[in-house]
Structure formats: structure tokens, C-alpha cells
Amino acid sequence: MRAWPGDDRVNDHFGALRAEIQQLRSEMRQLRADMSALAWRLLAALVRVVTAATAAIMTAIAVWG
């Protein structure tokens, strides 16, 4: 098959674009994993705050009736 002038350059550009897309997909997967980990940490912090607030309220009720 005869190649047209510029075919190699176009193929090189498409190859570079494919590599860039693959890199972006990899970064997106990493960002999703980081966001998931952050969400779990925030949930754990919220549980600690609610638990501490509940304990403080129960202590106040016990002390002051």
C-alpha cells in the first residue's frame, strides 16, 4: 500500500495523542482513588466530631441535670 505524503506525521500525531490520553486516564484513576480516600477520611472525622459532641451533651445533661 502506498503511503500518502504526510501520513507518517499524522500517524506520529495520533500516536502522541493516544499516549497523552492514556496518561490522562491513568491520572484520572489516581485522582478517583485519592478522592475516595479523602472522602473516607472526612467521614471518619465527621463521626469523631459527632461522637465527641454527643459525649459532651450527655456529660452536660448528667452534670447539670
C-alpha positions as protocol buffer text, in pm:
chain_id: "A"
residue {
  index: 1
  type: MET
  ca { x: 0 y: 0 z: 0 }
}
residue {
  index: 2
  type: ARG
  ca { x: 135 y: 339 z: -98 }
}
residue {
  index: 3
  type: ALA
  ca { x: 161 y: 597 z: 178 }
}
residue {
  index: 4
  type: TRP
  ca { x: 47 y: 950 z: 111 }
}
residue {
  index: 5
  type: PRO
  ca { x: 279 y: 1240 z: 185 }
}
residue {
  index: 6
  type: GLY
  ca { x: 240 y: 1337 z: 548 }
}
residue {
  index: 7
  type: ASP
  ca { x: 92 y: 1000 z: 659 }
}
residue {
  index: 8
  type: ASP
  ca { x: 386 y: 932 z: 890 }
}
residue {
  index: 9
  type: ARG
  ca { x: 349 y: 1272 z: 1051 }
}
residue {
  index: 10
  type: VAL
  ca { x: -24 y: 1218 z: 1103 }
}
residue {
  index: 11
  type: ASN
  ca { x: 41 y: 873 z: 1249 }
}
residue {
  index: 12
  type: ASP
  ca { x: 301 y: 1025 z: 1482 }
}
residue {
  index: 13
  type: HIS
  ca { x: 48 y: 1285 z: 1599 }
}
residue {
  index: 14
  type: PHE
  ca { x: -217 y: 1019 z: 1659 }
}
residue {
  index: 15
  type: GLY
  ca { x: 37 y: 810 z: 1848 }
}
residue {
  index: 16
  type: ALA
  ca { x: 126 y: 1108 z: 2066 }
}
residue {
  index: 17
  type: LEU
  ca { x: -243 y: 1178 z: 2127 }
}
residue {
  index: 18
  type: ARG
  ca { x: -306 y: 815 z: 2221 }
}
residue {
  index: 19
  type: ALA
  ca { x: -17 y: 826 z: 2469 }
}
residue {
  index: 20
  type: GLU
  ca { x: -145 y: 1152 z: 2616 }
}
residue {
  index: 21
  type: ILE
  ca { x: -498 y: 1012 z: 2651 }
}
residue {
  index: 22
  type: GLN
  ca { x: -359 y: 703 z: 2822 }
}
residue {
  index: 23
  type: GLN
  ca { x: -162 y: 925 z: 3062 }
}
residue {
  index: 24
  type: LEU
  ca { x: -473 y: 1133 z: 3137 }
}
residue {
  index: 25
  type: ARG
  ca { x: -676 y: 818 z: 3205 }
}
residue {
  index: 26
  type: SER
  ca { x: -409 y: 699 z: 3444 }
}
residue {
  index: 27
  type: GLU
  ca { x: -412 y: 1035 z: 3623 }
}
residue {
  index: 28
  type: MET
  ca { x: -792 y: 1027 z: 3643 }
}
residue {
  index: 29
  type: ARG
  ca { x: -781 y: 681 z: 3804 }
}
residue {
  index: 30
  type: GLN
  ca { x: -529 y: 812 z: 4058 }
}
residue {
  index: 31
  type: LEU
  ca { x: -744 y: 1120 z: 4128 }
}
residue {
  index: 32
  type: ARG
  ca { x: -1050 y: 899 z: 4181 }
}
residue {
  index: 33
  type: ALA
  ca { x: -855 y: 685 z: 4427 }
}
residue {
  index: 34
  type: ASP
  ca { x: -729 y: 996 z: 4609 }
}
residue {
  index: 35
  type: MET
  ca { x: -1080 y: 1144 z: 4625 }
}
residue {
  index: 36
  type: SER
  ca { x: -1219 y: 817 z: 4760 }
}
residue {
  index: 37
  type: ALA
  ca { x: -952 y: 805 z: 5030 }
}
residue {
  index: 38
  type: LEU
  ca { x: -1022 y: 1169 z: 5119 }
}
residue {
  index: 39
  type: ALA
  ca { x: -1396 y: 1102 z: 5140 }
}
residue {
  index: 40
  type: TRP
  ca { x: -1337 y: 815 z: 5384 }
}
residue {
  index: 41
  type: ARG
  ca { x: -1107 y: 1034 z: 5595 }
}
residue {
  index: 42
  type: LEU
  ca { x: -1367 y: 1312 z: 5603 }
}
residue {
  index: 43
  type: LEU
  ca { x: -1638 y: 1063 z: 5702 }
}
residue {
  index: 44
  type: ALA
  ca { x: -1419 y: 930 z: 5984 }
}
residue {
  index: 45
  type: ALA
  ca { x: -1353 y: 1286 z: 6105 }
}
residue {
  index: 46
  type: LEU
  ca { x: -1726 y: 1363 z: 6097 }
}
residue {
  index: 47
  type: VAL
  ca { x: -1801 y: 1050 z: 6301 }
}
residue {
  index: 48
  type: ARG
  ca { x: -1539 y: 1156 z: 6559 }
}
residue {
  index: 49
  type: VAL
  ca { x: -1687 y: 1507 z: 6584 }
}
residue {
  index: 50
  type: VAL
  ca { x: -2043 y: 1377 z: 6621 }
}
residue {
  index: 51
  type: THR
  ca { x: -1930 y: 1123 z: 6880 }
}
residue {
  index: 52
  type: ALA
  ca { x: -1743 y: 1390 z: 7079 }
}
residue {
  index: 53
  type: ALA
  ca { x: -2039 y: 1630 z: 7061 }
}
residue {
  index: 54
  type: THR
  ca { x: -2279 y: 1359 z: 7176 }
}
residue {
  index: 55
  type: ALA
  ca { x: -2050 y: 1270 z: 7466 }
}
residue {
  index: 56
  type: ALA
  ca { x: -2023 y: 1638 z: 7564 }
}
residue {
  index: 57
  type: ILE
  ca { x: -2403 y: 1680 z: 7555 }
}
residue {
  index: 58
  type: MET
  ca { x: -2458 y: 1364 z: 7759 }
}
residue {
  index: 59
  type: THR
  ca { x: -2196 y: 1478 z: 8012 }
}
residue {
  index: 60
  type: ALA
  ca { x: -2361 y: 1821 z: 8040 }
}
residue {
  index: 61
  type: ILE
  ca { x: -2702 y: 1659 z: 8096 }
}
residue {
  index: 62
  type: ALA
  ca { x: -2555 y: 1428 z: 8362 }
}
residue {
  index: 63
  type: VAL
  ca { x: -2377 y: 1715 z: 8541 }
}
residue {
  index: 64
  type: TRP
  ca { x: -2649 y: 1980 z: 8525 }
}
residue {
  index: 65
  type: GLY
  ca { x: -2950 y: 1752 z: 8510 }
}
